[in-house]
Amino acid sequence: MGGAHGSTAKEAKEAESMIETLDMTPLLKDIEPDAALKVICPLFVRMKIKEEESIYGPKSMQPDDMCVVESGALRLLTKHGIPGQEGGTELHRYGAGDVLGATQMAQGIESVTAAKQKGGKNAAKNVHDNSPTDVLACSGHDVVLLVFSLEVYEKYILDGQEPAHEKFRENIATLTHDNCSKWLRRFNFFDSLDQQQLTLLAQIGTFLSLGPEVEILKQGTVASAFYILLHGTLQVSLSDDKTEKKDLGTLQSGALFGESALLGDLGASGRRGLKVSASVFTQTQCLVLKFNGVDFKQFLKMHPHCQTGIEQVMKLRDMGRLQALQLPIFEGLSQSRLAVVLQNMETITFGSNDYIFSCGDKGDFFYVLLQGVITITDDDDQVLAKITRQGEYFGEMALVSEAPRNASAIATESSTCARLSAAQFRSAFMYSPVASAEFELKAMREKSSCNAVLSHPFTSAAFKAFLETEHAEENYLFWDAVRRYRTEALELVAKAKKTADAIKESPEDAQEVLNQAALNLGFLAGNINDLYVDTSSKHQVNLPNKMVKAIAKKIESAKETDDLETTNVTPYMFDDAQSEIVKMLEQDNLKRFAQTQQFESVLDDLGSYIMAKEEHNLNLEAMRMPSTQEIDKKRSIYHTEATKFRKEFQGSMLG
């Protein structure tokens, strides 16, 4: 399809009628009027599109053709070559003088040029399903287009020697880059770029339009390109050898992905980058801007302010991914504390065979694997463990024991980790029951304390099931009930005191709040007593008689007062009884449980270390589970920083 150089009066008249519309575009810029009329205009073909019909089709435009709207209006939709189908999201409208398809034609030109350079035939033409979007004529009027085909470009313009040919080639390239730079301007981390710099960036970008359920990135493959989602929704998923595919969430317009191509040492071929840590699929029709990783890295080196903005976006995404994995180590942290931990973590990349730390080093960081493989070895280079799953962590032992590293960590392949400094690690985790339990379980395995086994969600569930087989489940139920009572009671007291303080101008009302809290506290404690302590209880646990009487006396005395300040019922009133039951479990049941295959399997899931040498001594005192009082005493609230982080994480990436 396409015209040819005008040679008849009819063709000359047709070309003359087009010149007014084409002059409204950049296509004829700097081309002499006479040359534009005789050389360029005759190459366009006038075409009519009926209302609500697509401009693409066997008898109309092809995906790599370009057109100018002469009259009427067009709608740019997130559709993929299904003429007449409604329901697509409208992105833009075009009117008289607007140019469409310049970017797709530029891609076609590159394909033609590459084929010529290789001495072969042009690659197969794009199909409409791969065009950036679908374009329909608006309802109410037919649309008239001036169409310029890739076939005509290849025949008359590509190797044309006339000045008009050269200028026309330049104008198409400029128009393509301008379109791309308009998209880039929407992203706040490109705000500091001027038009010339945006045009330079646009030159290395390529538009991709993809239908639903298309895999853009595949987990485990080497990343060589970086992407920006311009429109649509993407699904991010993760799978490993032990679990089925797990959805990590979605990416919306403005999201960056494929950043592994920027973090790895790509080299000229782009084949030495990091492996992709998660698969990315299109969930809806999507418009994506793709950059070659090597080219984009070079651009960022020239414009470090852009790199800083993109790194911040990538950090927020990585931390969001960690949060989505719901790692057990994070389970014991409050939302505010977790937010601060994620904010303080930094992403770092290691090349293949890089040492992350060595035996004898001071413990300065805690690491969580985001992608890659890490090998843990002793000082004789014997392999102790391999860290392969996203979310596995390492390097905590030296921080917990405050001793030099007793193992080395080496990146087996290009790998990315999130890391937290020693000070931030201790502040966040050392008074978290779940985290402390996990550290102890990984290091001590079957020698772990009963507190550690009970406090970790994995081992706790397995231990409960084991106790049921030994008809001792009431001991676990009591331990768990006291744990939940303590948490609820502390929250109840704190809330009552805060409310009373807020209304202290009205003493009677404030006292009423405190009195009601005391009654509620007595009710909660009474339930624990009735279910597990009282001698008539169906699930009575085996406590010393003196302890049973002391608990009963406190609960009875609480009925005589409703004063929160003087009541004998406190959040910690069952702690001694709980410790007694833990001691009993440790003596009677724990050793047998530690020998079961079920316990061994849970330890394997935790990625526990197997110490290869006796001299790998640990500071057991530093690793012990903290007491409940210690945890509450050290508990910190980071509301200001947590709020700031959440706002950044939830904020739009678009400017």
C-alpha positions in Angstrom: 0.0 0.0 0.0 1.2 3.6 -0.6 1.6 6.2 -3.3 4.5 7.0 -5.6 6.0 10.1 -7.0 3.3 12.2 -8.6 3.5 12.1 -12.4 -0.1 12.8 -13.5 -2.3 15.9 -13.2 -4.7 14.0 -11.0 -1.9 12.8 -8.6 -0.5 16.4 -8.5 -3.9 17.7 -7.6 -4.2 15.0 -4.9 -0.8 15.9 -3.4 -1.7 19.6 -3.5 -4.8 19.0 -1.5 -2.8 17.2 1.3 -0.1 19.9 1.7 -2.3 22.1 4.0 -2.8 19.2 6.5 0.8 17.9 6.3 2.1 21.4 6.9 0.4 21.3 10.4 2.8 18.5 11.4 6.6 18.3 11.9 6.9 15.9 9.0 7.6 18.6 6.4 9.8 20.7 8.7 12.8 22.3 6.8 11.7 20.7 3.5 11.4 23.1 0.6 7.7 23.7 -0.4 8.2 22.6 -4.0 10.1 19.4 -2.9 7.4 18.7 -0.3 4.7 18.9 -2.9 6.5 16.9 -5.6 8.6 14.4 -3.6 6.9 13.7 -0.2 3.1 14.4 -0.5 2.5 12.0 -3.4 3.8 9.2 -1.1 0.7 9.6 1.2 -2.6 7.8 0.5 -5.9 9.3 1.5 -8.1 6.8 3.4 -11.6 7.0 5.0 -12.3 5.1 8.3 -16.0 4.6 9.3 -17.1 5.7 12.7 -16.3 3.2 15.6 -14.0 1.2 13.2 -10.3 0.5 13.9 -7.8 2.2 11.7 -6.0 -1.1 11.4 -7.0 -3.9 9.1 -6.1 -5.8 5.9 -7.5 -3.1 3.6 -6.4 -0.1 5.8 -3.4 0.7 7.9 -0.8 -1.8 9.0 0.8 -1.7 12.5 4.0 -0.2 11.2 2.4 2.4 9.0 2.1 6.1 10.0 -0.8 8.5 9.4 -1.9 12.1 9.8 -5.5 12.9 10.7 -7.0 15.1 7.9 -10.5 15.4 9.4 -12.5 13.8 12.2 -11.3 12.4 15.5 -9.7 9.2 16.7 -9.7 7.5 20.1 -6.5 5.8 21.4 -7.6 2.7 23.5 -5.9 -0.1 25.5 -7.2 -2.6 22.9 -5.3 -5.0 20.7 -6.7 -5.3 17.2 -10.3 -6.3 17.9 -12.3 -3.8 15.7 -15.6 -2.7 17.2 -15.0 -4.3 20.6 -15.9 -1.9 23.4 -14.6 -1.7 26.9 -11.0 -0.5 26.4 -9.7 2.4 28.5 -9.4 5.6 26.5 -5.9 7.1 26.8 -6.1 10.0 24.3 -8.0 11.6 21.4 -6.5 12.8 18.2 -7.8 15.5 15.8 -6.9 17.1 12.6 -3.1 17.5 12.1 -2.1 14.9 14.7 0.4 12.2 13.7 -0.1 8.6 14.7 2.2 5.6 14.3 5.6 7.4 14.1 7.1 5.3 16.8 5.9 2.0 15.2 7.2 3.1 11.9 10.6 3.9 13.5 10.7 0.4 14.8 9.9 -1.0 11.4 12.6 1.2 9.9 15.1 -0.2 12.3 14.1 -3.7 11.4 14.4 -2.9 7.7 17.8 -1.3 8.2 19.1 -4.2 10.3 18.0 -6.7 7.6 19.7 -4.7 4.9 22.9 -4.6 6.9 22.9 -8.3 7.3 22.2 -8.8 3.6 18.9 -10.7 4.3 15.2 -10.1 3.9 13.2 -7.9 6.2 11.8 -9.7 9.3 8.1 -10.5 9.4 5.9 -7.5 9.8 4.3 -6.7 13.1 0.8 -8.0 13.7 -1.8 -5.7 15.0 -1.9 -7.6 18.4 1.6 -6.1 19.0 0.8 -2.5 18.1 1.0 -0.1 21.0 -2.8 0.3 21.3 -5.9 0.1 19.2 -7.2 3.3 17.5 -10.9 3.8 16.6 -12.7 6.5 14.8 -14.9 8.4 17.1 -18.7 8.0 16.8 -20.7 10.6 14.9 -18.4 11.1 11.9 -16.1 9.2 9.5 -12.4 10.0 9.7 -10.1 10.8 6.8 -6.4 9.8 7.2 -3.3 10.5 5.2 -1.4 7.2 5.4 2.3 6.7 4.8 3.3 3.0 4.7 6.6 1.3 5.8 6.6 -0.3 2.3 6.7 3.1 0.7 9.4 4.3 3.1 11.6 1.4 2.2 11.1 1.8 -1.5 11.4 5.6 -1.8 12.8 7.2 1.4 15.2 4.8 3.1 18.0 5.1 0.5 16.7 8.3 -1.1 19.5 10.8 -2.0 17.5 14.0 -2.4 17.6 16.6 0.4 13.8 16.1 0.9 14.4 12.4 1.6 17.1 13.1 4.2 15.0 15.7 6.0 12.0 13.5 6.0 14.0 10.7 7.7 15.2 13.2 10.3 11.7 14.5 11.0 10.3 11.0 11.6 13.1 10.2 14.1 12.6 13.5 15.9 8.8 12.9 16.1 9.4 9.4 17.6 11.7 10.7 20.3 9.3 13.6 21.1 6.5 11.1 21.7 8.6 9.0 24.0 9.8 12.0 26.0 6.2 13.1 26.6 5.6 9.7 28.4 8.9 10.1 30.3 7.9 13.6 31.5 5.1 12.0 33.6 7.6 10.4 36.0 8.9 12.5 38.9 12.4 11.1 38.8 12.9 12.6 35.3 11.7 16.0 36.4 15.2 17.5 36.4 15.9 16.5 32.8 15.6 19.2 30.1 14.0 18.4 26.7 17.3 17.6 25.1 18.1 15.1 27.8 14.7 13.5 27.6 15.1 13.2 23.9 18.4 11.4 24.5 16.7 9.0 26.9 13.8 8.5 24.5 16.3 7.4 21.8 17.2 4.3 23.8 13.6 3.4 24.7 11.1 1.1 22.9 7.3 1.0 23.3 5.8 -2.5 23.8 2.0 -3.2 23.9 1.0 -6.5 25.3 -2.3 -8.3 25.9 -3.3 -10.1 29.1 -1.3 -13.1 30.5 1.9 -12.3 28.7 5.1 -13.1 30.6 7.4 -10.1 30.4 10.0 -11.3 32.9 10.7 -15.0 33.9 12.0 -15.8 37.3 15.5 -17.3 37.2 16.5 -15.8 33.8 19.2 -13.2 33.4 17.9 -9.6 33.3 19.0 -7.5 30.3 16.3 -4.8 30.1 14.7 -2.3 32.4 10.9 -1.4 32.1 8.5 1.3 33.0 4.8 0.5 33.0 3.0 3.3 31.3 -0.5 1.9 31.4 -2.2 -1.3 32.7 -1.7 -3.8 35.6 1.0 -6.3 36.0 1.1 -9.4 38.3 4.2 -10.3 40.2 4.6 -13.9 41.3 7.3 -16.1 43.0 7.8 -19.9 43.0 10.4 -22.2 44.4 11.0 -25.9 44.7 8.9 -26.3 47.8 5.8 -24.2 47.1 3.5 -23.4 44.3 3.4 -20.0 42.6 2.8 -17.3 45.2 1.4 -13.9 44.1 3.4 -11.1 45.6 1.1 -8.3 44.4 0.5 -6.1 41.4 2.2 -3.2 39.7 0.3 -0.2 38.4 1.0 2.6 36.0 4.3 4.3 36.9 5.9 1.2 38.3 9.5 0.2 37.5 10.6 -3.4 37.0 13.5 -5.4 35.6 15.9 -3.3 37.8 18.1 -6.4 38.0 19.4 -5.2 34.6 20.6 -2.1 36.4 22.1 -3.7 39.5 24.2 -6.4 37.8 27.5 -6.2 36.0 26.0 -6.6 32.5 28.9 -6.1 30.2 28.5 -5.5 26.5 26.4 -8.5 25.8 24.0 -8.0 28.7 24.4 -11.6 29.7 26.1 -11.2 33.1 23.3 -9.5 34.9 21.4 -10.6 38.0 18.8 -13.3 37.6 15.2 -12.1 37.8 13.9 -12.8 41.3 10.2 -13.0 40.4 8.1 -13.4 37.3 6.1 -10.5 35.9 2.9 -11.1 33.8 0.5 -8.7 32.2 -2.9 -8.8 34.1 -4.6 -6.4 31.7 -3.7 -4.8 28.4 -0.5 -3.0 29.1 1.7 -0.3 27.5 5.3 -0.7 28.5 8.5 1.3 27.8 11.6 -0.9 27.5 15.2 0.1 27.9 18.3 -2.0 27.2 20.0 -2.4 30.6 23.5 -1.4 29.4 22.2 1.8 27.7 20.1 2.8 30.6 22.9 2.3 33.1 25.2 4.5 31.0 22.5 7.2 30.9 22.1 7.1 34.7 25.9 7.5 35.2 25.6 10.7 33.2 22.6 11.9 35.3 23.1 10.7 38.9 20.1 12.7 40.2 17.8 10.4 38.2 19.6 7.4 39.5 18.9 8.5 43.1 15.2 8.8 42.4 15.0 5.4 40.7 17.0 3.7 43.5 14.5 5.1 46.0 11.6 3.7 44.1 13.4 0.3 43.7 14.1 0.3 47.5 10.5 0.8 48.4 9.5 -1.9 46.0 12.1 -4.4 47.4 11.0 -3.6 50.9 7.4 -4.1 49.9 8.3 -7.5 48.4 10.0 -8.5 51.7 6.8 -7.5 53.6 4.7 -9.4 51.2 6.6 -12.6 51.9 5.4 -12.5 55.5 8.6 -13.8 56.9 8.2 -15.4 60.4 11.1 -13.2 61.7 8.9 -10.1 61.1 5.9 -11.6 62.8 6.7 -10.5 66.3 7.2 -6.9 65.2 4.6 -4.2 65.5 3.6 -2.5 62.3 5.4 0.7 63.3 8.6 -1.1 64.2 8.4 -3.2 61.0 8.0 0.0 59.0 11.1 1.4 60.5 13.1 -1.8 59.9 12.1 -1.8 56.2 13.0 1.9 55.9 16.4 1.4 57.4 17.3 -1.6 55.2 19.5 -0.9 52.2 19.8 -3.0 49.0 23.3 -4.2 48.0 24.5 -6.3 45.1 27.4 -8.8 45.0 29.1 -10.2 42.0 29.7 -13.9 41.5 32.4 -15.2 44.0 32.3 -11.9 46.0 32.8 -12.3 49.8 30.0 -10.7 51.7 31.9 -11.4 55.0 34.7 -13.7 56.1 35.6 -15.7 59.2 36.9 -13.5 62.0 35.2 -10.3 60.7 33.3 -8.1 63.0 29.5 -8.6 62.7 28.3 -5.3 61.2 25.3 -6.2 59.1 22.3 -8.6 59.0 21.4 -9.8 55.5 18.2 -11.0 53.8 18.5 -12.6 50.4 16.4 -11.0 47.6 17.8 -12.9 44.7 20.7 -15.1 43.9 22.6 -17.8 45.9 24.8 -17.4 49.0 27.1 -20.1 50.3 28.1 -20.2 54.0 31.5 -21.9 54.7 33.7 -22.4 57.7 37.3 -21.3 58.0 38.4 -24.5 56.2 36.1 -23.7 53.3 33.7 -26.5 54.2 30.1 -25.7 53.1 27.8 -25.3 56.1 24.7 -24.1 54.3 23.4 -22.6 51.0 21.0 -19.7 51.1 18.8 -20.0 48.0 15.3 -18.9 48.8 14.1 -15.3 48.6 13.6 -14.1 52.2 16.2 -16.4 53.8 18.5 -14.4 56.0 22.1 -14.8 57.3 24.8 -13.0 59.2 22.7 -12.7 62.4 24.8 -15.0 64.6 27.7 -12.6 65.1 25.2 -9.8 65.9 23.3 -11.9 68.4 26.4 -13.3 70.1 28.5 -10.1 69.7 31.4 -12.3 68.7 33.5 -12.3 65.5 32.1 -14.0 62.4 32.6 -17.8 62.7 31.7 -18.4 59.1 32.2 -16.8 55.7 29.4 -15.9 53.2 30.1 -15.9 49.5 27.9 -15.0 46.6 27.8 -18.1 44.4 26.3 -16.1 41.6 25.4 -12.4 41.1 23.1 -11.8 44.1 21.1 -9.0 45.7 20.5 -8.7 49.5 18.8 -6.3 51.8 20.9 -5.5 54.8 20.4 -3.9 58.2 23.2 -2.4 60.4 24.1 -4.2 63.7 22.7 -1.3 65.8 19.4 -1.2 63.9 19.2 -5.0 64.0 19.6 -5.2 67.8 17.1 -2.4 68.3 14.5 -4.1 66.1 14.9 -7.9 66.8 16.6 -8.6 70.1 13.4 -7.9 72.1 11.1 -9.6 69.6 10.1 -13.0 70.9 9.6 -14.5 67.5 12.9 -13.2 66.1 14.8 -14.3 69.2 13.3 -17.7 69.0 14.2 -18.1 65.4 17.8 -17.1 66.0 18.0 -19.7 68.8 16.3 -22.4 66.8 18.6 -21.9 63.8 21.8 -22.2 65.9 20.9 -24.6 68.7 18.5 -26.9 66.8 17.4 -29.8 69.1 19.1 -28.1 72.0 16.8 -25.1 71.8 14.9 -24.0 74.9 11.2 -24.7 75.4 10.6 -20.9 75.3 12.1 -20.7 71.8 10.0 -23.7 70.6 6.8 -22.2 72.0 7.5 -18.7 70.8 8.1 -19.4 67.1 4.9 -20.0 65.0 6.4 -22.9 63.0 7.7 -24.9 66.0 4.8 -23.9 68.2 2.3 -25.5 65.9 4.3 -28.6 65.6 4.9 -28.9 69.3 1.1 -28.5 70.0 0.4 -31.3 67.6 3.0 -33.5 69.4 1.6 -32.7 72.8 -1.9 -33.8 71.6 -0.4 -37.3 70.9 1.0 -37.4 74.5 -2.4 -36.2 75.9 -0.7 -33.1 77.4 -2.2 -30.4 75.1 -3.7 -28.6 78.1 -0.2 -27.4 79.0 0.2 -25.7 75.6 -3.3 -24.3 75.7 -2.6 -22.7 79.1 0.8 -21.3 77.9 -0.9 -19.8 74.8 -3.9 -18.4 76.8 -1.5 -16.6 79.2 0.4 -15.2 76.3 -2.7 -13.8 74.7 -4.1 -12.6 78.1 -0.9 -10.7 78.8 -1.0 -8.9 75.4 -4.7 -8.1 75.7 -4.4 -7.0 79.4 -1.5 -4.6 78.6 -3.5 -3.1 75.7 -6.6 -2.7 77.9 -4.7 -0.9 80.7 -2.8 1.4 78.3 -5.9 2.3 76.5 -7.9 3.0 79.7 -5.1 5.2 81.1 -4.8 7.2 77.8 -8.5 7.7 77.7 -8.7 8.8 81.4 -5.8 11.2 80.9 -7.6 12.8 77.9 -10.7 13.5 80.0 -8.9 14.3 83.3 -10.8 17.6 83.4 -13.8 15.5 84.4 -12.4 13.4 87.3 -15.6 11.3 87.7 -15.7 10.3 84.1 -11.9 9.5 84.1 -12.3 7.3 87.2 -15.2 5.5 85.7 -13.0 4.5 82.7 -10.3 3.2 85.0 -12.9 1.3 87.1 -14.4 -0.4 84.0 -10.9 -1.4 82.9 -10.3 -3.0 86.3 -13.5 -5.0 86.0 -12.6 -6.1 82.5 -9.2 -7.1 83.6 -10.7 -9.2 86.4 -13.0 -10.9 83.9 -10.2 -11.9 81.6 -8.1 -13.3 84.5 -11.1 -15.1 85.8 -11.5 -16.9 82.5 -7.9 -18.1 82.6 -8.4 -19.3 86.2 -11.7 -21.1 85.4 -10.4 -22.8 82.3 -6.9 -24.0 83.4 -6.1 -23.3 87.1 -9.1 -24.0 89.3 -9.3 -27.5 90.7 -12.7 -28.1 89.1 -11.4 -27.1 85.6 -11.7 -29.7 82.8 -8.3 -28.7 81.4 -6.5 -28.1 84.7 -2.8 -27.9 84.5 -0.5 -29.3 87.1 0.6 -26.3 89.2 1.8 -26.3 92.8 -1.1 -26.1 95.2 0.4 -22.9 96.8 0.5 -21.2 93.3 -3.1 -22.2 92.6 -4.3 -20.7 95.9 -2.4 -17.5 95.3 -4.0 -17.0 91.9 -7.5 -17.7 93.3 -6.9 -15.2 96.2 -5.9 -12.4 93.7 -8.9 -13.0 91.6 -11.2 -13.1 94.6 -9.7 -9.9 96.1 -10.3 -8.1 92.8 -14.0 -8.5 93.2 -13.8 -6.3 96.3 -12.2 -3.3 94.4 -12.7 -1.8 91.0 -9.7 0.5 91.3 -7.2 -0.2 88.5 -4.3 1.2 90.5 -4.9 -1.1 93.6 -6.3 -4.3 92.1 -4.2 -7.5 92.5 -5.1 -8.6 89.0 -2.3 -7.4 86.6 -1.1 -8.3 83.1 1.7 -10.4 84.6 -0.2 -12.3 87.3 0.1 -15.6 85.5 3.8 -15.3 84.5 5.1 -17.5 87.3 2.5 -20.2 86.5 3.4 -20.0 82.9 7.1 -20.4 83.7 6.2 -23.5 85.8 4.4 -25.1 82.9 7.3 -24.3 80.6 9.7 -26.0 83.0 7.5 -29.0 83.1 7.3 -29.2 79.3 11.0 -28.9 79.1 11.5 -31.8 81.5 8.8 -34.1 80.3 8.0 -33.5 76.6 10.6 -31.3 74.8 13.4 -33.8 74.5 11.1 -36.4 72.9 9.7 -33.8 70.5 13.2 -32.6 69.5 13.9 -36.2 68.2 10.9 -36.3 65.9 11.1 -36.0 62.1 8.4 -33.2 62.4 10.8 -31.0 64.4 13.7 -31.7 62.0 11.5 -30.8 59.1 10.6 -27.4 60.7 14.2 -26.7 61.3 15.0 -27.4 57.7 12.3 -24.9 56.6 14.0 -22.3 58.8 17.2 -22.9 57.0 19.1 -23.7 60.2 22.9 -23.8 60.2 24.7 -27.1 60.9 27.9 -26.2 62.8 30.8 -28.2 61.4 33.3 -27.6 64.1 33.1 -27.8 67.9 35.0 -24.5 68.2 32.1 -22.6 66.7 31.1 -21.6 70.2 28.2 -19.3 70.8 27.4 -16.8 73.5 24.3 -18.6 74.8 23.5 -15.9 77.3 23.3 -13.3 74.5 21.0 -15.6 72.6 18.5 -16.5 75.4 14.9 -15.6 74.9 14.2 -12.2 76.8 11.7 -12.2 79.6 8.3 -10.7 79.1 9.2 -7.8 81.4 12.4 -7.1 79.4 10.4 -7.0 76.1 7.8 -4.6 77.5 10.5 -2.4 79.1 12.5 -2.1 75.8 9.5 -1.8 73.5 9.7 1.5 71.4 7.1 3.3 69.3 8.4 4.8 66.1 5.2 6.6 64.9 6.8 9.5 63.1 9.2 7.5 61.0 6.7 4.7 60.4 4.1 7.1 59.1 6.7 8.8 56.8 7.7 5.4 55.4 4.2 4.2 54.8 3.3 7.4 52.9 6.4 7.0 50.7 5.6 3.3 50.1 1.9 4.0 49.2 2.7 7.2 47.2 2.3 7.3 43.5 5.4 6.9 41.3 3.9 9.3 38.8 4.7 13.1 39.0 
